[in-house]
Amino acid sequence: MPTYQSTPQFEHGLPESTGFLVVNLGTPDAPTTGAVRRFLREFLSDPHVIQYPRLLWWLILNFIILLIRPSRSAAAYRKIWTEHGSPLMIHSQEITRKLRERMASALDGAVHMELAMTYGEPSIATAINKLMTQDVQRIITLPLYPQYSGTTTAAVIDAVAHHLEQLRAAPESVCINDYHDAPGYIDALATSIREDRTRNGRGEKLLMSFHGVPISTLRDGDPYHQQCQKTAKMLAERLQLSDDDWLLSFQSRVGREEWLTPFTDKTVTELGTQGLKRIDVVCPGFSTDCLETLEEIAMQNAAFFKDAGGDSLHYIPALNSRDDHVQFLAALLQQSIESSRAIPGTTEPMEASA
């Protein structure tokens, strides 16, 4: 009988290695109807995003939505598309690049870090496979969602788990669920607003607009609504705003289901009818600028405000790859490293602060 020699790809006894997975929602590959249709099909097929009965939703999605919405959305994407591509992708790549450099400096060595998109490319599966070629024994996932929602963060957690369970030797998996009230995050938001006011002046009201979700998610126990409220309140306190200086609202609703209120578009319209000349809008639930901030807020809602009698809706950009933002995210990752190494009950997690 011939003798066969095993040549395993995995080498036992390698030093412990941590991989970092940075995840954002995703974006079409191009501002075309076809590319947007492919993206929407994947995005809107996720039961985390749309929680209708599956057969009914499949019929609605394929015979109504994907026949009508892609061309409209593609037109909206073309308004914000840059020569380098999608703003969400560009900012996410820059955050990952800066974060990798900062973590390499902090950990005094090479850092295994990949960017992934929940929908579209690079996929979570592709990114994890790249990390596994580096023989990582632990993966720390950082969804770029400050507030936890079953429609976003939970979708990332499930996608990561689904891929890891198919591996022969799955690494330890840690996910940063949210950072809605972390001091470093609030500080970075407040600093960005103060700097914007120094450059561009100050509106009569500050509107904090968060992405909307169906109110059924709140009834089912999703903490998103409360976390948005806490973020807004902490930010207002950090900016020393009175209750009359700011408002909270929710944007991007679709369909006939009941969604969280007050709605952003109705709020800016009402402010316009009240005779306000300028309002400022910030979106503290978006780590990067994207279609919902650049087109929906800075263009659509600016037009709503003006049509209602206002002069100017000024959009304050997302944190994107600001140094204080990246510094805070690096602190989150370092905290997660220490927490995952600690024996439960013996070490208090440190507070991430920029």
N, C-alpha and C positions, 0 to 999 in steps of 0.2 A: 504494500500500500504506500503511495507517495506521501511525502511529508510536506505540509503547507505551512508557510510562515505568515503569521498575522501581522499586518502593518496598520494599526489603528491610527485614525486621524487625530484623535485626542490623546494628549500626553499627560499622564497623571503626575502630580507633584509640582506643577507649575505654580509660581507665586500667585496669590489671590489677586484678581483683577476685576475692576468695576467698569461696566459700560454705562454710558448715559444716553438715553433716548429722549430727544426733544420733539414734542408733537404739537402740531397745529391742525386746524380743521381740514384745510385743503383748498385747492383752486383749480379751475380748468387749465389745460395746457395752453390754450389760446382763446382769444375773445371771438370765437366763431360759434355758429349755431351747433355744429357737430361736436365740438369739444365741450361746449356747455351741456349739451344733451348727455354725453357720456358721464360727465361729472354729476349732473343732477340725478341720473339714474342710480348711480352708486350711493350718493348722499341720501336721497329720498327713499331708497329701498331699505335703509337701516331702521329696524324697529325701535331703536333708541330715539330716533328723530321723529318718526311718525308712528303713533301707537294705535292706528286703526286696525280693524280685522284685516288680516293679510290678503285674503282673496279680494275683498272689496277695494283695498288700497291698491293692489296690483292693477286692477281694472282702471281705477281713477288715474293712477300714475301713467300707465302706458297708453291709454286711449284719450286722455284729456291733457294732463299736465305736460307730458313730454312732447306733445304736438303743438302746444301753444307757448309755453314759458321759455324754452331755450333761445328762441330768436329775440325775445324781449330782454332776457338776461344778458345775452351776448352784446346787445346794443349798449346796455349799462356797463358791462365790462370794458367795452371799447373806450368809454369816457375816461376811465381811470388807468388803462393799460399804459405801461411805459415802454421805452425802447429796450429795456432789460427784462420785461415780462410783468407778471402779476405783482402788485405791491405786497400782498400777503407773503408770497414766496420770497421776494427780495428781502423784506424785513426779517423773515424767519431765518433765512440763510445767514444774514448778518448777525443776528442774535446768537445763532449757533457758533459762528466763527469766533466772535468775541468771547463767548462763554467758554469755548474750548481753550482759547489762549489764557483766559483768567484761571481756569481750573488747572491747566498745565503748570502755571506759575505757583498756584497754591499747593498743588500736590507734588511739585518738584519732579515732573516726569511727563511722559507721553500720556495723553488722555484719549480714551476710546469714546467718541461721541458722534452720534448720527442724528440727522434731522429726518422726521417722518411726517406724513400727512395721514389723517384718519381716512380721507377719501382722496383718490388720485395718487400721484407719484411725487416723491418717493414713498412707497407704501410702508406701513409698519412692518410687514413681513420682510421686505427687502432690507430695511434698516437693521432689524434684529439679526438677519443672516450675516450682515456685514460685521456686526458686533461679535457674533459667535466665531467668526474666523480669527478673532483676536483672543479666543479662549477665555472670555470673560466668565467669571463665576457668579456675578451679581449684575443685574440691570436695574438702574434707577430711572424711572420714567417721569419726565416733567411735562405734563400737558400745559400748554400756554393759555390756560383758562383760570383767571384769578378766583372765580366763584365756581363751586361744584354744581354740576347739573347732570341728571341722568341722560340728558340729550347730548352731552359733550364729553365730560370726563369719564362717565361710566362706559361710553362707547370706546374710549381709548383703552380703559382697563380690560374690557372684554376682548378687544382685538389683540392686545398683547398676550393675554392668557390663552386665547385660542391658538396663537402661533406657538407659544412656548410648550403647550401640552403635546405638540406633535414632535418635539425634539427628544432624542434618546436621553440626553443628559441636560435637562432644563436648568438654567441658572436660577438663583434666588431672584425674586422680582419684588421691587419696592416701587410704589407710585406716590407721588406728591399730589394729594387729592385737591387741595385748594390753598390759596394764600390771601383770601379776601380781606383779612384784618391784620396781616403782618405789617409791623411798623415800617419796614424798609419799602414795602410796596406803597403804602399810604404816603410816605415821605417823598418817594419819586414822583407820584402823581401831583402832590402839592407843589413840589419844586417846578415841575413842568408848567403848571398853571401860572405860578408866580412869574416865571421867566417869560411866558407868553404875554402876560399882562404888561410886563416891562417893555416888550417890543411893540405890542399892538394895542395897548390900552385895555380898558375893562368895560364889559357890557353891563347892562342894568340888572341882569339876572344870569346866574350860572345854572344851566340845565345839565343834569347828569343822566345820560341816556344809556340804558342797558339793553342787551338783546332780549326780546320777549320770548316767553314760552307759554304753552297752554296752561290755564289755571288748574286743570286737572292734575298736573304734575305737583303743584303745591298741595292739593288735597291728598295726593298719594304719598306725601312725606318728603318730597324733594326739598332740600334746604336752600335752593337757589334764590328764591324770593327774599328770604331773611338775610342771606349773605349779601345780596345787592344793597339792601337797606342799610346793613351795618357798614359796608364800604362807603356808601354815600354819606352817612352820618359822621363817620370818622374823618373823611376827607373834608367835610364842611367844618368840623371842629378844628382840624389842622390849619385850615385857611382862615379860621376865626370869622366865619360867616354867620350872620343872623339867620333866623328861620325865613325871613322875607327875601334873603339874598339868593336862595337856591331852590331847585325843584328836582324831583326824580321822575323818570318816565321809562317806558319800555317800547322798543322799536321792532320792526321787521316781522309783524304778524302776518300770517297767511291763512286762508281758508275761513270756514264759518264757525270754527270752535271758539269758545270763550277763552280770551288770552288775558295775561296780566295787564292791569291798568295802573296809572293813566298811560294812554298811548302818546308816543312822542309827536307824531304828526298833528294830532288834535291839540296837544299842549302848545306847540310852537304857533299854531294858528290862533289859539286863544290869546297867547301873549301878544301877537301882532294886532289883534283887535282891541287890546287894552291900551294901545298907544305907545308901547315900548319901541324904542328906536333900534336898540342893539341888544341881542342876547348872545351869550357864549355857550357853546355846547361841548362837553367832554364825554367820552365813552369809556368809563373805567372798567368795563368788562371785556374790552378788546386789548390784547397785548400788542397787536400790530394793526396798522391801518389796512383796510380791505374794502370790498364793495359796500359793506354796510355802513362804513364810516365816511368814505370818500365820495360815494355816489348818493347813498340814501340820505345821509345827514348833510354833508357839505354842499350838495347840489339840490336834491329833491326838497328837503325840509327847509333849506334856505329860500327856495322859491315859495313854499307854503307861507313862510313868515312874511316875506315881502308882499305876496298877494293879499295877505290879511291886514296890511297897513304898516308893517315894520320896515326898517331900512336895511338892517344887516344882521344875518346870523353868522357868527364867527365860530368856526370849528377849531378846537384845540387838538392837535394831533395826538395819536396814541403814543405810548412810551417807546415803542419800536426798539431800536438798538441803542438808546441813550445809555451812557456809561453807568448812571445810577441804577437804571433798570437791570442791566447785565450784572452789576455788582450784587444787587439784591438776589437775583436768580442764582448766582454762584453761591451765595450764602445759604440759600435753600438746599442746593445740592450737597454742600459740605455738611450741613445739618443732617441730611438724610444718610450720608455715609456714616457719620458718627452714631446715629440712632440705630442703623441696621447692624452695626458692629457691637453695640452695647448689649449687656445682659439685661433682659427685662427687669425693671424694678430697681436697677442700681444706678442709672444715669438719667438725669433730667435733660430733656432735649433743649438745646440752646435756641434762642430766639433769633430768627433771621432778620437782620436789620442792615440797611445800606448805610 
